[in-house]
Amino acid sequence: MKLSSDNELALSRFVIRPNCSMSWRDTKVFVASLAILSIGIALVFAIQGLWVILPFAGAEVLSLAGVLYWISIKTRECEVISIDQDRVRIESGREHATRLHELQTAWTSVQLYPPAPPTQHGRLVMRSKGIEYEVGAFLNEVERKSLASSIKSALAEKINL
């Protein structure tokens, strides 16, 4: 999780991003090196007459590349929560905000739901006038609790100004 906050008098902003261990360039280098290794081994077997290994090596490389591409896209998700005296804006998307929710600061509350079964994760929601918006779904429990506490503090600060 990457969490930052700009605590100014007029605006509190939280930028939430998932952890990303490798850049897209590093991922491509990793896939290329594994492709060279896998196809190279398959070619050695194909030269010895076991050509049936080649399609499986190709399928393995393609499936690995597809999964790593999907993971790379998911790690580019971003949520921005902006809180001022009048409203709370929740923006989310990848390259730019594709979803926007605006709530009134005075009516907004933060609810942290614990994980129901131990195998699932909890939920952090911002609620206003009976409508809930989940934020930080990709965070772990410790990060989710920290974010909930920070948002509650920012909301209390803006309401009490």
N, C-alpha and C positions, 0 to 999 in steps of 0.2 A: 504494500500500500504506500502510496505517496500522498501525504497529507500536508497541505500548507494552509495557513490562515493569514489574512491581512486584517488585523484588528485596528481599524481606524475608527474615528468617532462616527462616521456616517455609514460604514459598510463593513461587514464581516464576510469573508469569502473562504470557502473550503473547496479545494480541488482534490478530488479523489480519483486515483488511478491504480489499477492492479500492478503488482510487481512484474517486471519484464526482465528475465535474466539474460536474454540474447536479443540483439537487434536483428532486423530483417536481413541485413547483409551477413551477419554471423550465421544466421539460420541457413541461408543459401550456401555458404561455404561448408557448413556441416553436412547438409544434404548432398552436395556435390562430392565431398570426400567419401562419404559412405556409399554413394552411387558408384564411384570409381572402384572402390574396394569390392563391393558386392558383384558388380558386373565383371570385374577382373577375375574374381574367383570362379564365377559362372563360366567365363570364357575358357579358363583352364580345363574345367570339366567338359565343356562342349568340344574342345579339341580332342579329348580322350574318348569321344563318342557319346557322352552323356548330355546331349543337347537339350533334353527336356528341362534342365535346370535353368536355362536362360529365361524363359517366360516368367518363371517364379521369381527370379532375381529382379526382373523388370517390374513385376507387380509389387514386390516388396518396396522398391525404391519409390514408385509412384504413390503407394499408400502412405509411406512415411512422409513424403513431400506434401501430400494433401493434408494430413493431420497437423503437421507443423505449420502449414499455411493458415489453417483454421485457428490454431492456437495463437498465432501471431496477430490475426485479426482481433481475437477476443481480448488480447492484452492492450489493444489500442483504445479500449473503452475509456471514457472519462465522464465524471460527474462533477458539476460545479454547483455549489449551494451558496447563494448570495443572500445575506440577511441585512436589511436596513430597518428603519423605524416603522415603515409602512407595509412592506411586503417581503416575502421570502420567495426567491426564484430558484427552482431546481431545473438545471439544464443537463442534458446527457446526450452523448453521441460519440462518434469516432473522430472524424476530421473537424467537424463543426457540430453545433447543437442541433440535433434532429428532434428532440423532445423537450418541451418547455412546460413547466407547471408553475403558476404563480399563486401564492397563498398570502393571506393577511397575517402579518406578524402577531398581532394580538390573539388571533384564533388558532395559531399553530402550536402543536405539542409534539414532543418526540417520544416515541414508544419503542422500547427494546424488548422484543419477544425472545425468550430463551429457546434453545433447540428442543423440539418435542421429543423425538427419539434421539439417542446419542449419536446416531449416524448422520443426522441432518444438521444444518447450521441454523442459527437463530436469524431473526429478521430485525432490521432497524427501519422503522417507518416514521414518516412525518405526516401528521394528521391535521386536517383542518376541515371543519364543518362536516364531519362524518366521512370524508374521503381520505384514504391512505395512499401514500406514495413511498415505495420502498427505495432506500438509498444504500449504497455500499454492499450490494449483494455478494460481491467477490471478496470481501474482507473476511479475515478470521475473527474469532470471538473477541480476542483482546483488542484488536484494532476497531472492531465494531463498538465495543464499550467505550473506548477512548473517544471515538468520533461522536457518539451519543452525548457524552459528558460535555464535549467542546461545543456542540450545537446547542445544548440546553443552556450553557453559560452565555453564549452569544445571544440567544433569544431573550433570556432574562435581562441581560444588559440593555438590549434595544427597547424592551418593554418598559424598563424602569427609567429610561432617559427623560 
